[in-house]
Amino acid sequence: MGANPVLDDGSPRPASPARGEGDLLDAYSAAVVAASERVSPAVVHVEVAQVPRPAEGEAPRRGSGSGFVFTPDGFILTNSHVVHGTRAIQVSFADGAGFDADLVGDDPDTDVAVIRIGGHQLSTAALGSSRGLRVGQLAIAIGNPYGFQHTVTAGVVSALGRSLRATTGRLIDDVIQTDAALNPGNSGGPLVNSRGEVIGVNTAIIPFAQGICFATAIDTAKWVVEQLLRFGRVRRGYIGVGGATTPLSRRAVRFHDLAAGAGVRVESIEPGGAAQQAGIEPGDVIIGYDGENVAGVDELHRLLSAERIGKTTKVTLLRRTQKLDLPIRAAELPPRP
């Protein structure tokens, strides 16, 4: 009775999986199935006809992606890169129902867009929160990779607080990294937790990499949605400078007791812009704005938020050996074409 079981060749028989392991697998499967069934009815396939390039005679280019309904009256979240510059948008549901959609607004700087279809009492995906996410928790992606509608993949949250460079050059902050498999066509689809709550908007993959995929955090997306519904775009400030992140000399850091070892070197100034009116000159190095440290271009972008549009504050800069504080009033960044 106490002997270990053996095979005919005398080798030990492999132990069968513990009952607890099977229970865990069943619970994992049940969570994925439940979340998928809860969210899938709200997921749509997005097809777009892009505005043709200026080349004469060029036909409209077509593209596709994913999206999901988040209000019963037909507002849909998707990616900006899916619908930006489109001339026609169509969405279709898993049951085959198709609708023409209108672009409400998009924000290339966060890769979030809102489109709308006519409808009422539509199935919706519940928007959760990305604030309490933990590395290792279940993450489920739903979308239409390569046109295969309503494909479900599952993985985990691999990392939090990543930064991803948008097509505009700005950084998308607080990006979620996951190993839930994404492919072209997944863009704009929901990333959900085990309760079927949307925690992110799938946005990007790293070509030729395995299991490295990204989603814009849903808390960022909700803020962008509020701006798009209110203004049709996200309002941001700008001061009319072209610049680049540059390191500071150790001597300058010590002499001025600076908190950061880098700043933004001003390369060009827009005529009549806020920077010119404030007296900023090419060659100046911006190291602070509105009392906050500026260690590079990305930090300056973050500080030029809607709340600072039209607000007179100060910009701190180094000009040769001097440290100067100049009053400045940010203007509103014009809409992107």
N, C-alpha and C positions, 0 to 999 in steps of 0.2 A: 504493500500500500504506500510505503514511504518512498519507493524508488521513483526516480525521474523517468518520464516516458521517453522511449527511444524509437528511432525509425528502424526499418529493416536492415540498413547498413550499419547500425550501431551508433549513429550520431544522435545527439540530443534533439528531441522534437521541439521546434520553436514554440515558445509560450504564446497562447492566444491573448489578444488584447484584453486588458482589464475592462471590466464592465463599465467602470467610470469613464474610460477613454471614449467608449462608444456613446455614452450619454452626452459627453461634451461635444462630439461631432454632431449628434442629433440636435443639440441645442444651437450649435453654430448654423447648421442648415436651416433650422426653423426660423432663426433670426433673419437670415438672408432672404428666405422665402417670404416671410411676413413683411419685411421692409419693401421688397420688390413689389408685392401685390398691393401694398398701400400707395406706392408712389407711381408705378408704371402707368396707370390711367391718365396721369397728368403730364406725362412726358410726350413731347412732340418731335417730329422730324421737320427740320427747317430747310427749305430749298429757296435759293435766291438767284436772281439774275443781276449780275454786277453791271454797273455803268461801264460802257466800253472805254478803252483808253483813247487818247486823242487821235491815234493813228486812223487815217481815213479809211472807211469801209470795214473797220473791225466789228465783228459781231459781239453782242453782249456775252460776257463770260458767266458761267453758272457755277454755283457752289452749294454746299450743304453743311448742315451741322445739326445740333440738337437744342432743345430748350424745354422748359417746363412751366405749366400754368401755375400761378401763385395767387390768383384771385378768381372767384367764380364768374366774374364778368369778362374774363378773357385776357388779362394782362399776363405776359409770358416773359420770363427771364432767359437770356441767352448770352452769347459772347459778342462783343463789339466787332471782333474780326470776322465774324460770320455774316453780319448784316451791314457793316459800314460801307457806304457808297453804293447801296443797292438801288435798283429801279423797280423791283418787284419781289415780294416775299410771299411764300406759300408755306403753310404748315399742315401736317397730317398727323392724325392720331392712330393708335394701334388698331382701332376698329375700322380704319379706312376713311373716316371722315376728314375732309379737307377744307381749308379756309384760306382766303386771302388775308394777309396781315399788313398792318401799318406800323412803321417805325415811330415809336414814341420818342426815343432818344437813345444815344449811346455815348459811352465814355471810353475812348481808346486807352486812356491812361490807367484804367483798372480792368480793361477788357470786359466790361459789363454793358449789356444793352437791354432795353425793354421794348417789346413789340406787343401789338394788341390785335385780337381777332374779335369778331362779333359773336356773342354768345351769352348765355346765362346759366347758372347752376352747373358750371363745368367742374369736373373733378380737379382738385388742387393738391399741390404738394405743400405740406406744412413747413414753414421756414423755422429752423431751429436757431441755435446760437453756436458760434465758434469759440466763444470765450472760455468755456469749460472743457475744451477738448484735451485729451491726453494722448501722448504717443503710445501706440500699441492698440488703441481701441479700433473696433471694427469700422470699416469704411466701404461703402457699396456704391459703385458707379453705374448709372443707367444712361444709355444713349443709343446712337445709331452709327456705329463704326462701319465705314465702307458701305453704308447703305443698308446694313443688316439691322432692321428696326428693332428697338427695345431689347438690346443686348445688355445683360447684367453681368458685371464682374465684381469680385469682392477681394478685399485685402485689409490692410491696416493703415492707420495714420502713421507715416514714417517719421515725420518731423513737423514742427510748428514754427511759425515766425520766419519762414523763408522770405526772401525778396526775389522778385522776378522782373526782368527788364521788359517793359511793354514795347510795342512797335514804335511808340512815340519817343522812346528814349528814357522816359521816366520809370522809376521803380514802383512796382506793385508791392506794397508792404503786407505783412501778415498772411503770406501765402501758405496753404496747406500742402505738404508733400505726402503722397500716398503711393502704395504699390498696387492699388487696384488698376488693372490693365486698362489703358486708354489708347485709342487709335484715332486717326483722322475720321471725323464725323461725330466723335464723342463731344467735341467742343460745344459748350453751352449746356450740356446735360447736368443733372444734379448729382452731387456726392452726398450720400445720406448716412445717418448712423443706424444703429440696430433698431431704433424706434421708428424709423422711416421719416425722420426730420432732416431737412436739407441743411448740411453744414458747410457746403461749398459749391461753387459753380466751376465745373471742370473746364480748364482753359488751355493747358499746354502739356506737351511731352518733350522729352529730350530724344531726338532722333538717334537710333542705333543703341540706345541705352535700354537696359532691362529693369522694369519696375521703378522707374523714376518719373512720376507724373505729378501735375500740380493743379490746384484749384484755388480760385479766389475765395477767401473766407466769406461766409455768408453775412457776417456782421459788416464787412466792407461793402458787400453787394447791397445790403439793405439801406445803407447810407446813400449809396449811389442811386438806388431806385427812388428814394425820397427826393433827391435833387432832380432827377430826370422827370419825375411826375410833376414837380413844382415849377421847374424852370425849362424843361426840355433838354437840359445839359447840366453838367457839373460846373459850378462857378469856381474859378481859381484866380488868384492874384498873380501879377507879374510886375517887374520893375524895369524891364527894357534893357537887360544886359545880356551879352553873350559871354560865357566864361567857361573855365575848366578848373577842376580840382587840382590844387597844387600844394606840395609840402612847404612848410615854413622852416626857416633856418632855426637851429637850436638856440642860436643867440637871440633871435627875435622872440621865441617862445619864453626864454628865461627873462629877457629884459622887460617884456610886457606882462609876464606872469599869466600866460595863456593856458586855457584848459585843453586845447586841441593843438595838434601839430600840423594842421592843414587848413586851407581855406579855399575860396573861390577867386581865382585871378580873373579880373575883368579884361576880356579881349576886345569887346566892341560894345558900343552904347547906341541905343535907338534914339535918333533925333527927336527931341520933344518929349521923350519918355520920362518916367519917374526918376530914373537914375541920373539922367542929365540934369533935370531940374534940381535934384538934391546935391549936385556938384561932384558926383562920382566921375572918375577919370580912368581911361584905359591904363592898365598897369597896377591899379589899386587891387588889394586883396581883401575881399569881404570875409570877416571872421565872426560876425554876429548880426542878428536881425531880431528886433523887438525883444532884446534881452536874452535871446537864446543863442547858443554857440552854433556857428556854421562851419563844419569841417569839410564841406564839399558841396557839389552841385545838388546832390540828392537831398541833403539836409535843407538847403535853401528852398527847393521845390516844396518840401513838406511844410515849411513855415509860411509859404505864400498861399494860405488857405482862404476860403471865402470870407471868414471872419475878419481878415486883415485888409480886404478891399476897401479903399477909401479911408482907411485909418492912418492917421499921422503917427509914425513911430520913429525909431532910430535904426540906422544901419551902422555897424561898427566895422571899420576897415583899417588896414595898414597902408600907408603911403610913404614909401621909402622907410625912414626911421620913425615916422610919426604914427601914433594910434589916434584915429579920429572917430567921433560920433556925429553923424549927419542926420538931420530930420528928413524923412521920406514918406511918401504916401503911395501905396501900391494901387495900380489900376487893375481892371478886370481883364483877364486873358481872353482875347477874341476867340470865338468858336473855330474849331478846326474845319477845314474844307472837307 
